[in-house]
Structures are given as structure tokens and as C-alpha cells.
Amino acid sequence: MNQETAEAAEHRAELTGSIPNFTVLLSPTRRGARLARLLATEQLRSWGLPLDAAQHIVAELAANAATHGRVAGRNFRLTLYLVGETLRIEVTDTRGDCLPRVQRLDAEGESGRGLVLVEALADRWGVSPGRPPCKTVWAEITVPPSR
């Protein structure tokens, strides 16, 4: 193994051991979206992180995956990880052709507020294409350093 490869492998091993993470596959249903929020809440609580913003973001992204990213027989994935003072929330579904966008608010509308809420609560958010047919909608929150 050459020096560059050995250093890269050592660096990956350090990262793997030091980054708290959680991932789960869930059914793209209302029940799966609810379970995503509940599991995320328990994981964040075990890490000693603030819950409010993250709970809402997980709930919205999971609901979107169950509603707009739903493909029969295919699950969505919730991933949480903490790097330094940044909590990253990712929801991956199998509708890469259906990209989310913030909609103009309709005062009488019954939907369309989820990404507005995510945009308000997250420090950053976006969409990353995955291997077809997937996409990942992600959001990042800065958490207090004293955990």
C-alpha cells in the first residue's frame, strides 16, 4: 500500500469511528413518516441534541418522501449524522424525477408549507441527485458545541 493510500485509509477509519450517525429504511406511508420523526427524536435525545428544529425538519422531509417521493414497493431512507457542530438530516427516496421546490404560499391551501418550514428552520438545505432513480433532500442545523 503506498503512503497516500495508507493515509487516506487511516483518515477514513478516524472519520468512521468519530461521526455519530443513524440510518433507517421506512415505508413511504404516513405511518413510515411518523416513525421517522419518532426514531429521529429518540436518536437526537440520546446524542443530547436540541430537538425542536430537527424534529420538524425530519417530519416535513419524511412526509414529502411518503407523499411526493412514493413508489410502490420502494422504501425511503432517513439518515442523521453529526459532524462537529453540524447535524445533517437526509431523506432519500426513489423519485429522482420529482424534485422539491418551495411553493408560493396560498393562505387557503391545505399543503405546500413543508419546505417553507424547512427553509426557515435549517441553516442550509438542498437536493442531491443519487444513483437513478434516487434523490436525497438534506438539511443542516448548527448545534450548540456543549453537548
N, C-alpha and C positions, 0 to 999 in steps of 0.2 A: 504494500500500500504506500503510495507516495505521500509526502508531507502534507500537501494541500488536501488530499482526500482524508487523511487521518485527522487533520484539524477540523474539517467540515463534519466528520462523523462525531468527533468529540463535542463540537458545538451543538449538533442536533441532540445528542444524548443529554446535554445540560438542559436544553430547552424542554425536552420531553419530560424530564423529571421535575421541572420547576414551574410549569404552567398549569394551574388548576383548570380542569376542563370537564365538561359534561355533555354527552350527546345521547339522543334517543330518537327512535323511529316511531311515528304515531300515525294513526289512520286519519285521512283527510275528511274528518267529520266534525260536527260541533263538539262531540264528546272528546275527540282527539285534541282539538284546540283547547278545551277546558283543562284536559290532563296536562298539556304542555305548560299552561300557566301554573298549575298546582305543583308540578315537578320542578319547574324553574324556581318557584318561590322557596321550596324546601332546600334546593341546592344553594341558592343565594344566601339563605338563612344560615346554612352550615358553613359557608365561607365568611360569614359575618359582614355581609354587604347590605347597603340600604336597599329596600325592596320597592318602594313606590314607583319610580320611573321604569325600572326594569320589568316589573310585573305588567304594567300597562303596555309596554312595547312588545313583550312576548305575547300577550293576549291579542294584540292587533295583528302582528305578523302571522301568528298561528291561525287566527280567524281568516285572514286573507288567503293563506295556503289552503285551508279547508274549503273556502268558498270559490276563489278565483283560480287556484292552482290545482284543483282537484282533477285527478284522472283515476277512473275506476281501477282498482287493484294495485294502485301505487301509493306508497306512504309519503309523508313529508318528514323531514329531519329537523330537529331543534338541536342547536349546538350553542353552548355557552363556554367562553373561556376568558381568563383574566391574565392580562399581560401588563405588569407594572400597575399603573393606576387606571387602566382602561379595561372595562368589561365590554366584550364583544358578544352580541347576540346575533345568531344566524338562523334563518329558516330557509331550508332548501326544499323546493317542490319540483314536480316534473312537468311544469308548463312554462318552459323557457320562451315559448312564443307569446306569452301573455305577460308583458312587463308592467309592473305597477307604476302609477303616476298619481301625483297629488291632484285632486279634483277641486274645481271651484265649489265652494260650499253653497248648498241650497238650503235656505232656512227651513223649508218644509220637507226636505228629503229625509229619508229614513236610513240612508247609508252614505258612504263617501267621506267619512270623517277620520277613518283609521290612520291614514298616512299623514294627515294634518297633525294628529296627535303624536305620531312617531316623530315627525319633524320638530315639533315643539319640545319633546322630552329628551331626544337624543342630541348628543353633541355633533354627531355625524351619522349619516345613513346613506345607503345606496343599494345598487343591484349589481351582482357579478354573474356573468354567464358561466354556466358549468358545462360539463360534458352533455351533449344533446341527449335528452330533451330538457335538462335541468337548468334552474337558475337559483341563485341564493340572494335573498333580501337580508341585509345586515344593518345593524345599528350599533353605535358605540356610545358608551357613557363613561365619563371620568368619575372615578370613585375616590372617596377620601383616602389618603395614604395611611391613616391609622386604622388598621383592621384588627 
